[in-house]
Amino acid sequence: MNERVDVLIVGAGPSGLTLACELISQGISFRIIDKSMSSTKASRAIGISARALEVLHHFGAAEQLVERGVRCGHAHFHSGARQTAKISAETVRHCRFPFMLSVPQSATEEVLERRLTELGGTVERGVELVGLDIRTDSVIATVAAADGASEEPVTAGWVVGADGSHSAVRKFAGIPFDTQEAPETFMIVDVFGERSSTDAGHYYFHPDGMALIAPLPDGSFRLAATVHGAQGRATTLEYVQELFDRRTGSGIRVRELRDAGWGVATVKVRTGIASRYRSGRCLIVGDAAHSYGPLGGQGMNGGIQDSCNLAWKLALVCRGVAGESLLDSYEKERLHGASLAMRAATSQTRLATIRPRVVRYLRDALLGLGTVTGLLDRLLIPTLTQLSIGYPAEALPGADQAASAQAGRRVPDVAISATVRVHDLLQPGRFTALVVGARPTDSSEIEGIAKHFEARHRGLVSPVVLGREAIALSLDGIEQHVDADGVVHAELAVGRPSVLLVRPDGRLAARRSLSKAEELSSVLDQVLGSTAPLVAATR
Ligand SMILES: Cc1cc2nc3c(=O)[nH]c(=O)nc-3n(C[C@H](O)[C@H](O)[C@H](O)COP(=O)(O)OP(=O)(O)OC[C@H]3O[C@@H](n4cnc5c(N)ncnc54)[C@H](O)[C@@H]3O)c2cc1C
């Protein structure tokens, strides 16, 4: 029976599963289909960033993953056999996950699919999208059983293509996706073998190309390198051993090779970013929207963050609380994220493969100096953990535009007490009005603001008071915590009593002084946009 759902998600890789878990937590009806009969068995993406773990923590999947992975708190940089620099994620403040988690993608997908089942959802496997009729008020998808024996129509308000780099949704929606062949050829395999360091990633810079050794939880290692020549060259055990002896001098002894997802052969990759992430009622996330190449650790992490950004916006639009224009901010914000990720991946490879000797000496000397002074941690860790990536304020209508206001930035996950952190105050699909710096004498003003939000935006804004001391409040429904040592206040740079409007994805939308907090209502109106249907639904 073709019962209309709010959203049809095509593809149950990390991006589609993240979106499904987010939507189910926000009470949105959806179907999620995947043409494959099972989740991936390959290790593929092995590095999950701190920010992606925060996203997975929203719906209770991060802890299970952390249990199954290796916490890599450090990365070491070597010039040939000599270590030149080291960075440490342990310097990260105000984050529950101060490390890069090394865990195979097969485990990530398994954990996400199990979490979706626990939350009440199911992936329909062996079901492929084969047709899409895009209308102004809905989409009618044709889906087929994997054996081709049957087809059925699925009517949905929206379709999200989480269907990987060859995305059918992207093609049906006519979204251009120009890619270029990356100049490098890659060799990526997992190996069983002997090696001493098992809790850190090691990057080796060599005039001949770069190499990477990272630990995996079952005692094996991911080996990756840029190599010369065409793709398709078989990577034998002897070839890999010789390459890593020559480039790294790490002493790794390779005993057995295992396919990481691209065959045991050298590969060429194509990189690119789709020019749009939305066309009418079709949206794309993850590899359907971008392809960065395998070494920067951006692909899966980017897809998880696409889904986090899209989920709350799509949920508000489906519930009729926000207008379709809110979805355009998804495209603007995540296209911005994609171009930063592409730049990071490209410059990382360039830095590692510098050939002129003088420039290499200079690079190594600067990296060494950066390690001693701590500058390298300050420069690289925020990008590698993806915690510092903010969105341009102008992408979200209504958000504060002044750079000092920090709209679009992630609110730091400061520990308020031994058991509660700032991100614990956020609720799925709701904005949070975080009242900080208030005094006991501000109680009636706080209650007035809470009543105002409830009257203007019923159920959409949760007021939370975070004072330096307890404030007596007679109104029910206002959560309160005490920031006794003032760490949160210092971190949020709050001098006078203020209200911070925090988006459902933990990013700041706007802030006002307590006396002007009601202005945040009109900010929210602008963010949500008009709920009247847009005339030009297809761009
Ligand atoms: C060897 C290798 C190493 C990598 N290393 C890293 C890394 O270290 N870090 C990192 O971040 N990324 C890495 N990546 C990239 C990472 O694997 C991808 O970015 C990630 O899988 C993208 O997730 P996704 O959910 O967007 O798409 P996918 O994982 O590609 O999932 C798409 C899903 O859609 C389904 N599908 C496709 N078409 C249809 C259709 N018509 N109907 C129904 N279902 C459909 C597919 O069966 C699939 O399950 C690596 C990739 C490879 C191959």
The ligand as an SDF file (V2000), in Angstrom:
LIG
                    3D

 53 58  0  0  0  0  0  0  0  0999 V2000
   38.7540    2.5970    0.6630 C   0  0  0  0  0  0  0  0  0  0  0  0
   38.0030    3.7710    1.1810 C   0  0  0  0  0  0  0  0  0  0  0  0
   38.5150    4.4690    2.2600 C   0  0  0  0  0  0  0  0  0  0  0  0
   37.8270    5.5670    2.7690 C   0  0  0  0  0  0  0  0  0  0  0  0
   38.3430    6.2130    3.8750 N   0  0  0  0  0  0  0  0  0  0  0  0
   37.6440    7.2340    4.4380 C   0  0  0  0  0  0  0  0  0  0  0  0
   38.0630    7.8340    5.6880 C   0  0  0  0  0  0  0  0  0  0  0  0
   39.0720    7.4320    6.2880 O   0  0  0  0  0  0  0  0  0  0  0  0
   37.3020    8.8370    6.2220 N   0  0  0  0  0  0  0  0  0  0  0  0
   36.1360    9.2730    5.6100 C   0  0  0  0  0  0  0  0  0  0  0  0
   35.4670   10.1710    6.1640 O   0  0  0  0  0  0  0  0  0  0  0  0
   35.7200    8.7230    4.4430 N   0  0  0  0  0  0  0  0  0  0  0  0
   36.4250    7.7080    3.8420 C   0  0  0  0  0  0  0  0  0  0  0  0
   35.9580    7.0940    2.7040 N   0  0  0  0  0  0  0  0  0  0  0  0
   34.7220    7.5800    2.1040 C   0  0  0  0  0  0  0  0  0  0  0  0
   33.5010    7.0110    2.8040 C   0  0  0  0  0  0  0  0  0  0  0  0
   33.4850    5.6120    2.7140 O   0  0  0  0  0  0  0  0  0  0  0  0
   32.2650    7.6190    2.1710 C   0  0  0  0  0  0  0  0  0  0  0  0
   32.4050    9.0290    2.1920 O   0  0  0  0  0  0  0  0  0  0  0  0
   30.9920    7.2220    2.9180 C   0  0  0  0  0  0  0  0  0  0  0  0
   30.7090    5.8620    2.7590 O   0  0  0  0  0  0  0  0  0  0  0  0
   29.8130    8.0360    2.3910 C   0  0  0  0  0  0  0  0  0  0  0  0
   28.6440    7.6140    3.0190 O   0  0  0  0  0  0  0  0  0  0  0  0
   27.2430    7.7970    2.3020 P   0  0  0  0  0  0  0  0  0  0  0  0
   26.2490    7.2420    3.2600 O   0  0  0  0  0  0  0  0  0  0  0  0
   27.0840    9.1930    1.8530 O   0  0  0  0  0  0  0  0  0  0  0  0
   27.3140    6.9100    0.9750 O   0  0  0  0  0  0  0  0  0  0  0  0
   27.5860    5.3540    0.8050 P   0  0  0  0  0  0  0  0  0  0  0  0
   28.3480    4.8140    1.9470 O   0  0  0  0  0  0  0  0  0  0  0  0
   28.1450    5.1820   -0.5570 O   0  0  0  0  0  0  0  0  0  0  0  0
   26.1290    4.7010    0.8750 O   0  0  0  0  0  0  0  0  0  0  0  0
   25.2150    4.8100   -0.1950 C   0  0  0  0  0  0  0  0  0  0  0  0
   24.1720    3.6990   -0.0620 C   0  0  0  0  0  0  0  0  0  0  0  0
   23.1670    3.9210   -1.0460 O   0  0  0  0  0  0  0  0  0  0  0  0
   22.7790    2.6840   -1.6040 C   0  0  0  0  0  0  0  0  0  0  0  0
   22.2240    2.9730   -2.9420 N   0  0  0  0  0  0  0  0  0  0  0  0
   22.8730    3.4760   -4.0220 C   0  0  0  0  0  0  0  0  0  0  0  0
   22.0190    3.6550   -5.0490 N   0  0  0  0  0  0  0  0  0  0  0  0
   20.7950    3.2620   -4.6220 C   0  0  0  0  0  0  0  0  0  0  0  0
   19.4980    3.2010   -5.2240 C   0  0  0  0  0  0  0  0  0  0  0  0
   19.2820    3.6110   -6.4920 N   0  0  0  0  0  0  0  0  0  0  0  0
   18.4650    2.7180   -4.4980 N   0  0  0  0  0  0  0  0  0  0  0  0
   18.6550    2.3050   -3.2100 C   0  0  0  0  0  0  0  0  0  0  0  0
   19.8680    2.3360   -2.5900 N   0  0  0  0  0  0  0  0  0  0  0  0
   20.9160    2.8200   -3.2800 C   0  0  0  0  0  0  0  0  0  0  0  0
   24.0570    1.8610   -1.6120 C   0  0  0  0  0  0  0  0  0  0  0  0
   23.7820    0.4660   -1.6220 O   0  0  0  0  0  0  0  0  0  0  0  0
   24.7420    2.3090   -0.3220 C   0  0  0  0  0  0  0  0  0  0  0  0
   24.4310    1.4690    0.7690 O   0  0  0  0  0  0  0  0  0  0  0  0
   36.6060    5.9870    2.1660 C   0  0  0  0  0  0  0  0  0  0  0  0
   36.0810    5.2840    1.0730 C   0  0  0  0  0  0  0  0  0  0  0  0
   36.7590    4.1800    0.5960 C   0  0  0  0  0  0  0  0  0  0  0  0
   36.1600    3.4110   -0.5490 C   0  0  0  0  0  0  0  0  0  0  0  0
  1  2  1  0
  2  3  1  0
  2 52  2  0
  3  4  2  0
  4  5  1  0
  4 50  1  0
  5  6  2  0
  6  7  1  0
  6 13  1  0
  7  8  2  0
  7  9  1  0
  9 10  1  0
 10 11  2  0
 10 12  1  0
 12 13  2  0
 13 14  1  0
 14 15  1  0
 14 50  1  0
 15 16  1  0
 16 17  1  0
 16 18  1  0
 18 19  1  0
 18 20  1  0
 20 21  1  0
 20 22  1  0
 22 23  1  0
 23 24  1  0
 24 25  2  0
 24 26  1  0
 24 27  1  0
 27 28  1  0
 28 29  2  0
 28 30  1  0
 28 31  1  0
 31 32  1  0
 32 33  1  0
 33 34  1  0
 33 48  1  0
 34 35  1  0
 35 36  1  0
 35 46  1  0
 36 37  1  0
 36 45  1  0
 37 38  2  0
 38 39  1  0
 39 40  1  0
 39 45  2  0
 40 41  1  0
 40 42  2  0
 42 43  1  0
 43 44  2  0
 44 45  1  0
 46 47  1  0
 46 48  1  0
 48 49  1  0
 50 51  2  0
 51 52  1  0
 52 53  1  0
M  END
$$$$
